Amino acid sequence: MCINLESGNNLLSGYRSMVKLIIADDHVVLREALKEMLERRGGFRVVGQASDGDQLLEVVKNQPADVIILDVQMPKLDGLTAIGKMAQSGQNIPVLVLSADESERNVRAAFKAGAKGFVPKHAGPDELEFAIAAIAGGKTYVSPSVTAALVCGQNGGLDGNKSPLSVLTKREIEILKHLADGQPNRVIGKLLHISTRTVDTHRSNILKKLNMKTNAELVKLAISTGLISV
């Protein structure tokens, strides 16, 4: 299950004082913007950059890091192939995929290749920091918006069968994932940019639709459907 972190200011307090990152993306402006944003927030240091998969393989040979932030679509050698080659060479740095393509096919391919997390490029800084912290702490992270797309996709649930979560809206699935991860309503509200009262209303609707009464029941369902991992 992803780590339970209280706010953007202390996301990394349970891990270590500084997380070393490598950013791989063929857009230099995006790499530099990510570097500036993450280092300004504190707790992060970008120790390497790469513009394609081949360059990434060279960087990781000489530069230790805690997490790699990687785009899928890169020239010469794509991100997913690069993940596989790193694993083959014994470079087991956890990878967070940051991609504009949040299709079900792309998400599944990323995790099949060995990624430990997936966040769409439209995600906010708080979620990106949350995801990095989860992966740096040995957990996995899937953006709630991406998980919702998987659950609501043509194949139904994550295992290819019709999911009991299909009765929920995309927003309700996002909130359910955060609830199952142990996030309090005020933190969920901050992450999703909605009020605490709105989160509570969604929680009530989720319980009613699923015919449940407690968060413990929601956690069990979230695990059984693959919405969160343990």
N, C-alpha and C positions, 0 to 999 in steps of 0.2 A: 504494500500500500504506500502511496506517496507520503512524504513526511508532512506532518502537521505544523505549518509555520504561521505565526500570528500576524506578521505585517511585513511590508517591503523593507522596513528599516532593520529587522532582525532575522531575515530569512536564512542567513548563513550562520547565525550564532551557534547552532547546534553542530556545525560541521568543522570549520577552521577559519582562521582570520583572513586568509587570502586564497581564492580559487584561481588557478592558472588555466587560461583558455587559449585554444587555437581556433581561429575563425577561417573557414574555407568557403569562399563565394567568388564567382567571377566578376562581380561588380565591386570595384574598389571603393566607390563612394559608400556603398552599404557597409562594407567591412569597417571602414574608418568611422562611420556613424555609430555602429554597434560598439566598437572599441571605446569611443569617447563616452557614449552613454553609460556603458557598464562600469568603466573605471571611475566615472564621476559619481556613480551611486555608491561606490565603496565595496570592498570585499572581493574585487575581481582585478586580475591583471592579464592582459592579452600578451602572451609570450610568443605568438607566431601567427602568421597569416599565409593563406594560399589562394591562388586564383583558379586552380583546377585540381583534379584528383591526383595527377602525377606529382605536382608540386607539394600537395599535402603529404604524400608518402615520404618525400624527402624531408619535409619539416619534422614529422614525428620521429624520424630516425635520430635526430639530434636534439630535439627539444621536448623534455618531459612536460606533461600537462595533465590536468585533472578532468577536463571536459573538452570535446571538440564540438563546435557549432558548425554545422555543415549544410550546404544547399545540395539538393539532388541534381539539378540541371547545371552541369559544368562542362566546359570543353575538354577535349583530349581524353580524360577519364572521368566518368560521371561519379557522383557522390556514392551511390549504392555499390558500385563496383569497387570504389576505394575502400569502403567499409570492409568488404570481403577480403581484399588484399591485405589490409592492416591485420585482420584476424589471422590470416594465414602466416604472416610474418611474426606473430606473437605480440603485436602492438594492440593491446586490449584497452585502450583509452575509451571510456564511454562516449558515445556520440549522441548529440541532440540534433535532430534534423529540423532545420528552419526553412520551410518551403512555401512558395506561393501556390503550389498545387496540393490542395488538401482533399483530393479525391480519394475515395475508398481504396482504389487500386494502388495509389501512390503510398498511402499510409501503411497498408498491409505489406507492400514491397519493402518499405523502409525497415519495418520490424523483422521481416524475414531475413533481410540482409544483416541484421545484427544491431540496429539502432536501439538505444535505450530510452529515447524520447522523441516526440514529434510536436512541433508548435508551428502554426501557420504564420506567415510573415506579417499578417495584420494584427497579431497579438500585441498587447500592451507591454510596457516595460516590467510591470509587476508580475505578469504571468511568465515572462521570459526568465526573470530572476528566480521565480518559484520553481520553474522547470530545471534550471541549472542546479539549484540547491538539491532538488530531489535526486538528480542523476549523480551529482558529486557525492551524495550520501549513500550511493549504492542502490537507489530505488529506480523505478521507471516512471515516466510521465507522458501522458497523452492529453493534449488540450481538450477540455470539455466540448468545445465546438466540433473538433474532429471526431471524438468519441460519439457524439450525437449523430454525426453523418454516417458512421459505421452502423450504429444501431438502427437508424431509420433508413438504411440503404435497401436496395432491391432484395438483398439476401436475408434481410431481417437482422437477426442477432449476429454477434461476433463469431459464432460457431456455424453460421450458415442456415440456422433454423429461425423460425419466427420468434422474435424476442417478446417476453412479457412487457418490456419497456416500450413497445410500439404504441401503447395507449398514451404515452407522454409526448408533449411538444419538445422541440429542440431545446428551448430554454429550460424546461423542467428537467431534461436529462442533464444539462449542464449543472444545474443546482443540485440534482441528486448525486452527481459525481463528487461535488465538493462536500456535501453532507456526509457521504459515505467515507470520504477521506478524513473526516473529523473536523472540518472547518466550522467555526461558529458563524452565525448568521451575519454578524457585522463584517467579518473578513470576506465572506462570500459577496456581500453587497459591494465592498470595495473593489474586489477583483472584477465583478461584472458591471460596476458603475450603476448600481440600483440601490434603493434604500433597504434598510434592515427590515422594515415592515413588508416591503414587497417580497423579500426573500421568504419571510415567514408565511405570507399568503401562498406563495408557490409551494412551500413545504406542505402546507395543509392540503392543497390540491393534489400533490403527489401521493400523499398518504391515502387520500380518499379514492383516487383512481386505481391505486394498487391494492386497495382493501387492507391496509396495514395501519398500525397504531404507533409504532416506535421507530426511532432511528436505527436501533439494533436490527430490526427486520429489514430496513432499507439497505444496511451494510451487507447482510447475507445475500440479498437479491443482487446487489451490485457486483459482488464477488462471483456469484453463480452465473451471471450473464456476461462476465468479462469486462464490465464497465470499469472496475478497478482490479488491481492485482495485489496479491499478498506475498 
